[in-house]
Amino acid sequence: MATSNGFFRVLYVTLIAALLSISGCYTQLRTTGGPAVSRAEPSPWPVDLSISVAPGEFMMGDTVEVEIGLFNPSSEPVEMLFPSSCNVDFQLTDSFGRVVAPSRKCGQVRSTIYLDPFESRLFKQRWDGTDRYFDAMEDLRSGSYLITAGFVEGTRFIEVTDPIVVVIKAKGRSY
């Protein structure tokens, strides 16, 4: 009987610890006033990636510039091979960590990015927040979102940069 109680006590403590751990992460992801939570992975290539959005607050439907910088900091050339036409891109997540944008259509043709030593490249994309991620049933809502840059590898997005906060406002509302 003592062994059974000990087993359930360990199980109970483990379950509570797991729940507290999960709830702590959930709280951090939902926080918009503090620093953004990083889920960035190491880059699969020896390159640096950066992202900027201008403006950082905008009305739904207004076009913003998303700029993704790619830099080869080494003295060796870098060749990056991708299984589709999508290679460097951005991704927007809501306060629950769900990906909500952009919708992405990749051609089934391989692509290559070649960077000479110390070369940098800037990828500019215009985005207005009105596209529907994989034909989602509802539009984006006004609020704070996290945007990151990374690499598209097949159906997987490899998030490389730390997130920055963007605020999307509904048309016709003043804040």
C-alpha positions as CSV (number, residue, x, y, z in Angstrom):
1,M,0.0,0.0,0.0
2,A,2.9,2.4,0.8
3,T,4.4,1.8,-2.6
4,S,1.1,2.6,-4.3
5,N,0.8,5.9,-2.3
6,G,4.4,6.8,-3.2
7,F,3.7,6.2,-6.9
8,F,0.6,8.4,-6.9
9,R,2.4,11.1,-4.9
10,V,5.3,11.2,-7.5
11,L,2.7,11.2,-10.3
12,Y,0.8,14.0,-8.7
13,V,3.9,16.2,-8.2
14,T,5.0,15.5,-11.7
15,L,1.6,16.5,-13.1
16,I,1.5,19.7,-11.1
17,A,5.0,20.6,-12.2
18,A,4.1,20.0,-15.8
19,L,1.0,22.1,-15.5
20,L,2.8,25.0,-13.9
21,S,5.5,24.9,-16.5
22,I,2.9,25.0,-19.3
23,S,0.9,27.8,-17.7
24,G,4.1,29.8,-17.3
25,C,4.9,29.6,-21.0
26,Y,1.3,30.4,-21.9
27,T,1.5,33.6,-19.8
28,Q,4.7,34.6,-21.4
29,L,3.3,34.1,-24.9
30,R,0.2,36.1,-24.1
31,T,2.2,39.1,-22.7
32,T,2.4,41.9,-25.1
33,G,3.9,44.6,-22.9
34,G,7.1,42.8,-21.9
35,P,9.8,41.3,-24.1
36,A,8.7,38.9,-26.8
37,V,9.3,35.2,-26.2
38,S,11.9,33.8,-28.6
39,R,11.2,30.5,-30.3
40,A,14.0,31.0,-32.7
41,E,16.1,28.0,-34.0
42,P,19.7,28.1,-35.1
43,S,20.0,28.9,-38.8
44,P,20.6,25.8,-40.9
45,W,23.3,27.9,-42.7
46,P,26.1,30.1,-41.3
47,V,24.2,33.3,-42.1
48,D,22.6,36.1,-40.1
49,L,18.9,37.0,-40.6
50,S,17.1,40.1,-39.4
51,I,13.6,41.5,-39.8
52,S,12.0,45.0,-39.7
53,V,8.5,46.2,-40.4
54,A,7.6,49.8,-41.2
55,P,5.4,51.1,-39.7
56,G,5.2,48.8,-36.7
57,E,1.5,49.9,-36.0
58,F,-0.9,50.1,-38.9
59,M,-4.5,49.9,-39.9
60,M,-5.9,46.7,-41.3
61,G,-5.6,46.9,-45.1
62,D,-2.8,49.5,-45.1
63,T,0.3,48.2,-46.8
64,V,3.5,47.8,-44.8
65,E,7.0,47.0,-45.8
66,V,8.5,43.8,-44.3
67,E,12.3,43.8,-44.8
68,I,14.3,40.7,-44.2
69,G,18.1,41.1,-44.2
70,L,20.3,38.1,-45.0
71,F,24.1,38.4,-44.3
72,N,27.0,36.0,-44.8
73,P,29.5,37.0,-42.0
74,S,32.1,34.5,-43.0
75,S,35.0,34.6,-45.4
76,E,33.6,31.5,-47.2
77,P,30.7,31.6,-49.8
78,V,27.4,30.1,-48.7
79,E,25.0,28.2,-51.0
80,M,21.5,27.6,-49.7
81,L,19.3,25.1,-51.5
82,F,15.5,25.1,-51.0
83,P,13.0,22.5,-52.2
84,S,10.5,25.1,-53.6
85,S,10.4,28.7,-54.7
86,C,9.8,29.8,-51.2
87,N,13.0,30.4,-49.3
88,V,13.3,33.5,-47.0
89,D,10.0,34.6,-45.6
90,F,8.2,36.0,-42.5
91,Q,5.5,34.6,-40.2
92,L,3.0,36.3,-37.9
93,T,1.7,34.6,-34.7
94,D,-1.1,35.6,-32.4
95,S,-0.9,35.8,-28.5
96,F,-1.5,32.0,-28.3
97,G,1.4,31.2,-30.6
98,R,-0.8,30.2,-33.6
99,V,0.5,31.2,-37.0
100,V,-2.0,33.5,-38.6
101,A,-0.2,35.0,-41.7
102,P,0.9,35.3,-44.4
103,S,-0.7,33.0,-46.8
104,R,2.1,31.3,-48.7
105,K,2.0,29.8,-52.2
106,C,5.2,28.1,-53.3
107,G,6.0,26.9,-56.7
108,Q,7.3,23.3,-57.0
109,V,10.6,24.4,-58.4
110,R,13.9,24.3,-56.4
111,S,15.5,27.6,-55.6
112,T,19.1,28.6,-54.5
113,I,20.5,31.6,-52.7
114,Y,24.2,32.1,-53.1
115,L,26.0,34.6,-50.9
116,D,29.6,35.6,-51.4
117,P,31.8,36.2,-48.3
118,F,30.5,39.2,-46.3
119,E,27.7,39.7,-48.8
120,S,24.3,40.9,-47.6
121,R,20.9,40.8,-49.4
122,L,17.7,42.5,-48.6
123,F,14.3,40.9,-49.3
124,K,11.4,43.4,-49.4
125,Q,7.8,42.3,-49.2
126,R,4.7,44.4,-49.2
127,W,1.9,43.1,-46.9
128,D,-1.5,44.5,-45.9
129,G,-2.8,42.0,-43.4
130,T,-5.9,41.0,-45.4
131,D,-4.7,37.7,-46.7
132,R,-6.1,34.5,-45.2
133,Y,-3.6,32.0,-43.9
134,F,-4.4,28.7,-45.6
135,D,-7.9,30.1,-46.3
136,A,-8.8,30.7,-42.7
137,M,-12.5,31.3,-42.1
138,E,-12.0,34.7,-40.4
139,D,-9.9,37.8,-41.0
140,L,-7.2,38.9,-38.7
141,R,-8.4,40.8,-35.7
142,S,-7.0,44.1,-34.4
143,G,-4.4,43.5,-31.8
144,S,-0.7,42.8,-31.2
145,Y,1.1,40.1,-33.1
146,L,4.7,38.7,-33.2
147,I,6.5,38.7,-36.5
148,T,9.6,36.6,-37.2
149,A,11.8,35.9,-40.2
150,G,13.1,32.5,-41.2
151,F,13.5,30.0,-44.0
152,V,10.9,27.9,-45.7
153,E,11.9,24.3,-46.1
154,G,9.1,22.4,-47.8
155,T,6.1,22.8,-45.5
156,R,8.2,23.8,-42.5
157,F,9.0,27.4,-41.5
158,I,12.3,27.6,-39.6
159,E,12.0,30.6,-37.4
160,V,15.4,32.2,-37.1
161,T,15.0,35.7,-35.8
162,D,13.7,36.8,-32.4
163,P,10.2,38.1,-32.8
164,I,9.2,41.8,-32.9
165,V,5.8,43.1,-32.0
166,V,3.5,44.7,-34.7
167,V,0.1,46.2,-33.9
168,I,-2.8,45.9,-36.3
169,K,-5.7,48.4,-35.8
170,A,-9.2,48.0,-37.1
171,K,-10.3,50.5,-39.7
172,G,-12.5,53.3,-38.3
173,R,-11.5,52.8,-34.7
174,S,-9.3,55.2,-32.7
175,Y,-7.1,54.0,-29.9
